[in-house]
Structure formats: C-alpha cells, structure tokens
C-alpha cells in the first residue's frame, strides 16, 4: 500500500473520530445538564427519560434511512457535512426550550440530524482501511473522539459552562465545534470509490446476512449496549447528586473518568480483537463492565477515587460497541452492503434500546428511586455476556490461524 494512502487513512480516522466526538458531545449535553434543566423546567424523571427516548427514536429512524441512501446513491462526504451542520443548529434550538414539549421537539430534530452520521462514517472507514486493521480503525473512529470530547471533557466543560453562563448558553456554545468539523471534513475528506472487485449488491444478500446468527446477536448486543449507555448517562448524574450527595462539579469529575478510561479502551479492545479474536475480547470487556454499577451501589461515602476507579474499569464495556455495531457486521456482509447493515444494527438497537430503556428506567426511578437504574445496568451487562458467548468468530487473523492448523 502506498505511503501516501496510509497517511490519508490515518487522517481520515482522526477527522472522523473527532467528528463523532462532537456528535456525542452534543448528544450528551442534555444528560449533563439535567440537574440544571430539571428544576428550571419542572421535569419529572419520567419526562427526562422520555426526552432521551425521543432523541434515540429519531436517531434510529434517520440512521435506517441514511444507510440505504448511502449504499444506493453515494455522496457520503456531502451527506456527512450536511448532517454535521444540521445537528449543530439543533443544539441551538435546545437552548431556547421553554418547557417539556419544546425540549422534546429540539431533541427529536437533533436525533434526525445525527442519526445518519455513524453509518456514513463507518462506511468510509470500511472502504478505505484494509480489512486486517479495520477493527482498530473502527474502534478509534467510534470510541476515541467520542470518549475524549463527550465523556472526558464533556461533563467538565458542559457543567462549567452551565455554572458560568447558564444551561441555555451551554447549548449554544456546544454548537460551535460542529461547524468547525463540517469545514474540516469538506476541505480534507475525499469521496471514496467502491473497490473494483466488489460485486454489485444482489437483492436478498442483506436478508441472508440477517439470517446469520452472529448478525442477529450483534443486533441484540448493540441494543443492550445502547440501553446501557442511555440509562448510564441519563440517570447516573442525577443519582450522584440526589442520592450520593455530590455537587455538580464533583459529579462532572466522576463522570469524566468513564471517558478517560474509554479513550484507552478505544485502542485496547478493538485492537486486541484484531489479534486475539472478537468473541473472547468481547467476553472479557463485558465482564469488566459489571464493576461500574456494582461499585456505585456498594462503595459508600463521598470519596471520589474509589468511585472513579470503578467507573474507569467498567468503561471497558464501551470497547464492545464498535465491534458489535460495526466491525462484525461489516465482516459478515462485505463492503457493498456495509452502510445498510450498520444502519440496521444501529437503527434497531436505538429503537429497542435507546427508546425503551430511558423511559422504563425513568419510571423505575420515580417508583423505586434512582438506585433502580443501577440494577437495570447490571441486568443489561449480564445479558450482554450471555449473548456474546454465542457469537461466531469473524476476525480475519483468527480465521487464518484456525485454517492453518487444519
């Protein structure tokens, strides 16, 4: 492979990872501002959950539509730039919210704008990056920027902006990075060409892929992962403040530990799966994910370090996300249907996990207390471990190794 192509691949990964980080930064703004918004707009936990669910629903619908459009018409770069500008404008609308209905509508619009970004992004990676390095590249793209900008810097910056300038201005300021990323992508990313050896998509190929057991397991695991993250980021900030007694600034530090650890996980989990196999790495990372909710439930007191350590260890679960939602599905269907397959995986998981879980968790929190949301997280992780044990291995290195031993 020419050296210039290698440089472009890393530039592409860096830009798309940063853009996906901005996407999740804007997505998580609402979660980190709930302790400011809830008393100001007089919202219940159930309404908070419904707003999060509405966002996931519109995200899922947009993702489902965008994947098939990308595979059919191309123009990935133009679609990506347009979507990036659109979700930035939707963040501005959130800052003008005067009540539940307005905020719900603004988040619905943001979900529509952001929903197509992941399938477009991961298709660009699947086309440009060699198969043997795809797990690492897709892991960095989906996890590193999101965890740096949204989960590490996000809670600290967003809470600081809300304290200093008010929660409405925090939404306005959060729109600026998206405009910058749209300009950079327009200037530096090129429209990819499908490899010449890839045959034209045949009707029925996707249906056959969906009949594959590992594809269905990836959809189920992705659904549970989305549910986990939505419940975690929607209600854990409220749990830390209302139940554990932390102030908003300390809450932001505790939540940022998830992002710090997940930046390392973005390299370690997908990169390790390229070498040691998708299935064993997913099982190990998922098992470590139990440490987070168990630590929050059973480590008492208001000491920051033990709780931050538990969250950091549990963040290993985030490394499963790109493997289940992008890497394994792309290895099952091939590049000609990558965007459609990932849109289906993302769309189904967002509808079932992102829509149902926050509303259900919000209702449970109103009835049983915010501790109930942590028990929900434990149940989700256990289910992921059970499903992961049934996956079929798809990593090229592991398949080649097994073939050589026959």
C-alpha positions in Angstrom: 0.0 0.0 0.0 1.5 3.4 -0.9 2.7 5.6 1.9 0.5 8.5 0.9 -2.6 6.3 1.2 -1.5 5.2 4.6 -1.2 8.8 5.7 -4.6 9.6 4.3 -6.2 6.7 6.1 -4.9 7.9 9.5 -6.0 11.5 8.7 -9.4 10.1 7.8 -9.6 8.1 11.1 -8.6 11.2 13.1 -11.1 13.5 11.4 -14.0 11.1 11.6 -13.2 10.2 15.2 -13.1 13.9 16.1 -16.4 14.5 14.3 -18.1 11.6 16.0 -16.8 13.0 19.3 -18.5 16.3 18.5 -21.7 14.3 17.7 -21.7 12.6 21.1 -20.6 15.8 22.8 -23.9 17.4 21.6 -25.8 14.3 22.3 -24.6 14.2 25.9 -25.1 17.9 26.6 -28.7 17.2 27.8 -27.6 14.4 30.1 -25.0 16.5 31.9 -27.4 19.5 32.1 -30.4 17.6 33.6 -29.6 18.7 37.1 -29.9 22.3 35.9 -32.8 21.8 33.5 -35.0 19.6 35.7 -35.7 22.2 38.4 -35.9 25.1 36.0 -38.5 23.4 33.7 -40.1 21.3 36.4 -39.5 18.0 34.8 -40.0 14.5 36.3 -37.6 11.6 35.9 -40.1 10.0 33.6 -40.1 13.2 31.4 -36.3 13.2 31.4 -36.4 9.6 30.2 -38.9 10.4 27.5 -36.7 13.2 26.1 -33.8 10.8 25.9 -36.0 8.2 24.3 -37.4 10.6 21.7 -33.8 11.5 20.7 -32.9 7.8 20.3 -36.1 7.2 18.2 -35.4 10.0 15.7 -31.7 9.0 15.7 -32.7 5.4 14.8 -35.1 6.3 12.1 -32.6 8.7 10.4 -29.9 6.1 10.6 -32.1 3.4 9.0 -33.0 5.7 6.1 -29.5 7.1 5.6 -27.8 3.7 5.3 -29.8 2.6 2.3 -29.4 6.1 0.7 -25.7 6.0 1.1 -25.4 2.5 -0.4 -27.7 3.5 -3.3 -26.6 7.0 -4.2 -23.1 7.5 -2.6 -22.2 11.2 -1.9 -21.0 10.2 1.6 -18.9 13.3 2.0 -21.8 15.7 1.2 -24.2 13.9 3.4 -21.7 13.9 6.3 -21.0 17.6 6.0 -24.7 18.5 5.8 -25.7 16.3 8.8 -22.9 17.8 10.9 -24.1 21.4 10.2 -27.7 20.3 10.9 -27.1 18.8 14.3 -25.2 21.9 15.4 -28.2 24.1 14.6 -30.4 21.7 16.5 -28.3 22.3 19.6 -29.1 26.0 19.4 -32.8 25.2 19.4 -32.4 23.2 22.6 -31.1 26.3 24.3 -34.4 28.1 23.6 -36.5 25.5 25.3 -39.3 26.9 27.5 -40.8 23.6 28.6 -41.0 19.8 28.1 -42.6 20.0 24.6 -40.1 22.4 23.2 -37.1 20.5 24.5 -38.6 17.2 23.3 -39.0 18.7 19.8 -35.5 20.1 19.7 -34.0 16.7 20.7 -36.1 15.0 18.1 -34.6 17.3 15.4 -31.1 16.7 16.7 -31.6 12.9 16.5 -32.7 13.2 12.9 -29.6 15.2 12.1 -27.2 13.0 13.9 -28.7 9.6 13.1 -27.1 9.1 9.7 -23.5 10.1 10.8 -22.4 6.8 12.2 -23.3 4.6 9.1 -21.7 7.2 6.8 -18.6 7.4 9.0 -18.1 3.6 9.4 -18.7 3.1 5.7 -15.9 5.5 4.9 -13.6 3.5 7.2 -14.7 0.1 5.8 -14.0 1.2 2.2 -10.6 3.0 2.9 -9.0 0.9 5.6 -7.6 -2.6 5.0 -9.6 -5.5 6.5 -6.8 -6.6 8.8 -6.8 -3.2 10.6 -10.5 -2.5 10.4 -11.3 -3.4 14.0 -8.7 -0.9 15.3 -9.7 1.8 12.9 -13.4 1.5 13.5 -12.8 1.3 17.3 -10.8 4.5 17.3 -13.3 6.2 15.0 -16.3 5.3 17.1 -14.8 5.4 20.6 -11.7 7.6 20.9 -13.1 11.0 19.8 -16.4 10.3 21.5 -14.8 9.5 24.8 -12.3 12.3 24.7 -14.7 15.1 23.8 -18.1 13.8 25.0 -17.3 11.6 28.1 -14.0 13.0 29.4 -14.0 16.8 28.6 -17.8 16.9 28.1 -19.1 16.6 31.6 -16.4 19.0 33.0 -16.8 21.6 30.2 -20.6 21.4 30.0 -21.1 21.7 33.7 -18.6 24.6 33.9 -20.4 26.4 31.1 -23.7 25.9 32.8 -22.4 27.2 36.1 -20.7 30.1 34.5 -23.1 31.1 31.7 -26.3 29.2 32.3 -27.6 26.0 30.8 -29.1 27.7 27.8 -25.8 29.2 26.8 -24.2 25.9 27.3 -26.4 24.5 24.4 -25.4 27.5 22.2 -21.7 27.1 22.8 -21.9 23.3 22.2 -23.0 24.0 18.6 -19.7 25.7 17.6 -17.4 22.6 17.3 -19.8 21.0 14.8 -19.4 23.9 12.4 -15.7 23.7 12.6 -15.7 19.9 11.9 -18.0 20.4 8.9 -15.5 22.8 7.4 -12.6 20.4 8.0 -14.4 17.4 6.5 -15.4 19.5 3.5 -11.8 20.5 2.9 -9.8 17.3 3.8 -12.0 14.2 3.2 -12.4 12.8 -0.3 -15.4 10.9 -1.7 -14.4 7.2 -1.6 -14.8 4.8 -4.5 -16.0 1.3 -4.0 -13.3 -1.3 -4.8 -13.5 -2.5 -8.3 -13.6 -6.2 -7.3 -16.7 -5.7 -5.1 -19.7 -7.1 -7.0 -22.9 -5.0 -7.2 -25.3 -5.7 -4.4 -27.8 -8.5 -5.1 -31.3 -8.5 -3.7 -31.6 -10.9 -0.9 -28.0 -10.6 0.3 -29.0 -8.5 3.3 -31.8 -10.8 4.2 -29.3 -13.7 4.1 -27.0 -11.6 6.4 -29.8 -11.0 8.9 -30.4 -14.8 9.0 -26.8 -15.2 10.2 -26.7 -16.0 13.9 -23.8 -13.7 14.6 -25.5 -10.8 12.8 -28.7 -11.2 14.9 -26.5 -11.5 18.1 -24.8 -8.3 17.1 -28.1 -6.5 16.8 -29.2 -7.8 20.2 -25.9 -6.9 21.9 -25.9 -3.4 20.3 -29.5 -2.9 21.6 -28.3 -3.7 25.1 -25.2 -1.5 24.7 -27.4 1.4 23.6 -29.8 0.8 26.5 -26.8 0.7 28.9 -25.3 3.9 27.8 -28.6 5.8 27.6 -29.5 4.8 31.2 -26.0 5.4 32.4 -25.7 8.9 31.0 -29.3 10.0 31.6 -29.6 9.0 35.3 -26.2 8.5 36.8 -25.5 12.2 37.1 -28.8 12.6 38.9 -28.0 9.6 41.2 -24.6 11.0 42.1 -26.2 14.4 43.1 -29.5 13.4 44.6 -28.6 10.1 46.2 -24.9 10.2 46.9 -24.8 13.9 47.8 -22.1 15.1 45.3 -22.3 18.7 44.0 -22.5 19.3 40.2 -18.8 19.9 39.8 -17.7 16.7 41.6 -20.4 14.8 39.6 -18.8 16.0 36.4 -15.3 14.8 37.5 -16.7 11.3 38.4 -18.5 11.0 35.1 -15.4 12.2 33.2 -13.5 9.1 34.5 -15.6 7.0 32.1 -14.3 9.0 29.2 -10.7 8.9 30.3 -10.7 5.1 30.6 -12.7 4.7 27.4 -10.0 6.5 25.4 -7.6 3.7 26.2 -10.3 1.1 25.6 -10.9 2.6 22.1 -7.4 1.2 21.2 -7.1 -1.8 23.5 -10.4 -3.6 23.0 -10.9 -3.3 19.2 -7.1 -3.6 18.6 -6.9 -6.7 20.7 -9.8 -8.2 18.9 -7.8 -7.9 15.6 -5.2 -10.2 17.1 -7.0 -12.4 19.6 -10.4 -12.6 18.1 -13.7 -10.7 18.5 -15.5 -13.1 20.8 -13.0 -13.6 23.6 -12.3 -9.9 23.8 -16.0 -9.0 23.9 -16.5 -11.5 26.8 -13.6 -10.1 28.9 -14.6 -6.4 28.3 -18.3 -7.1 29.0 -17.4 -8.9 32.3 -15.4 -5.9 33.4 -18.4 -3.7 32.7 -20.1 -5.1 35.8 -17.7 -3.3 38.0 -19.3 0.1 37.3 -22.8 -0.3 38.6 -21.7 -2.6 41.4 -19.2 -0.1 42.6 -21.7 2.8 42.5 -24.2 0.7 44.5 -21.9 -0.8 47.2 -19.0 1.6 47.7 -20.3 4.0 50.3 -19.2 7.5 51.3 -18.3 10.5 49.2 -14.7 9.6 48.3 -14.1 10.4 44.7 -11.2 8.0 43.9 -12.9 4.6 44.6 -16.0 5.6 42.5 -13.8 6.9 39.7 -11.8 3.7 39.7 -14.9 1.6 39.4 -16.3 3.7 36.6 -12.9 3.5 34.8 -12.7 -0.3 35.0 -16.4 -0.6 33.9 -15.7 1.6 30.9 -14.1 -1.5 29.2 -17.6 -2.3 28.1 -17.6 0.7 25.8 -15.0 -1.1 23.6 -17.6 -3.7 22.6 -19.7 -1.0 20.9 -17.7 -0.7 17.6 -17.2 -4.4 17.4 -20.9 -5.4 17.7 -22.3 -2.4 15.8 -19.7 -2.0 13.0 -16.8 -4.4 12.8 -18.5 -7.8 13.0 -21.5 -6.8 10.8 -19.1 -5.4 8.1 -17.2 -8.7 8.2 -20.4 -10.6 7.6 -21.9 -8.6 4.8 -18.9 -7.2 3.0 -18.3 -3.6 1.8 -21.1 -3.5 -0.8 -23.7 -3.5 2.0 -21.8 -2.2 4.9 -23.7 1.1 5.3 -27.1 -0.7 5.2 -26.0 -3.4 7.6 -24.7 -0.9 10.1 -27.8 1.3 9.7 -30.0 -1.7 10.6 -27.8 -2.6 13.5 -27.8 1.0 14.8 -31.4 1.6 13.9 -32.8 -1.5 15.6 -30.6 -1.0 18.7 -31.5 2.7 19.0 -35.3 2.0 18.7 -35.3 -1.0 21.1 -32.6 0.1 23.5 -32.5 3.8 23.2 -36.2 4.4 23.2 -37.5 1.8 25.6 -34.7 1.8 28.2 -34.6 5.5 29.3 -38.4 5.8 29.7 -38.5 2.5 31.6 -35.6 3.5 33.8 -37.2 6.9 34.4 -40.4 5.3 35.5 -38.5 2.8 37.8 -36.6 5.8 39.3 -39.8 7.6 40.1 -41.3 4.5 41.7 -38.3 2.9 43.4 -35.6 5.6 43.5 -32.6 6.3 41.3 -30.8 3.2 42.7 -33.1 1.1 40.5 -31.3 2.4 37.4 -28.1 0.8 38.5 -29.8 -2.6 38.9 -31.1 -2.2 35.4 -27.5 -1.6 34.3 -26.4 -4.8 36.0 -29.1 -6.8 34.3 -28.1 -5.4 30.9 -24.5 -6.4 31.3 -25.3 -9.9 32.3 -27.5 -10.3 29.2 -24.6 -9.0 27.0 -22.2 -11.6 28.4 -24.7 -14.4 27.8 -25.3 -13.3 24.1 -21.6 -12.8 23.5 -20.8 -16.4 24.4 -22.9 -17.4 21.4 -21.0 -15.3 18.8 -19.2 -16.9 15.8 -15.6 -15.7 15.3 -15.1 -13.3 12.3 -11.7 -11.8 12.9 -9.5 -12.5 9.8 -6.4 -13.2 11.8 -8.1 -15.8 14.0 -9.8 -17.4 11.0 -6.5 -17.6 9.1 -4.8 -19.1 12.2 -7.5 -21.8 12.5 -7.3 -22.6 8.8 -3.5 -23.0 9.0 -4.0 -25.5 11.9 -6.3 -27.8 9.9 
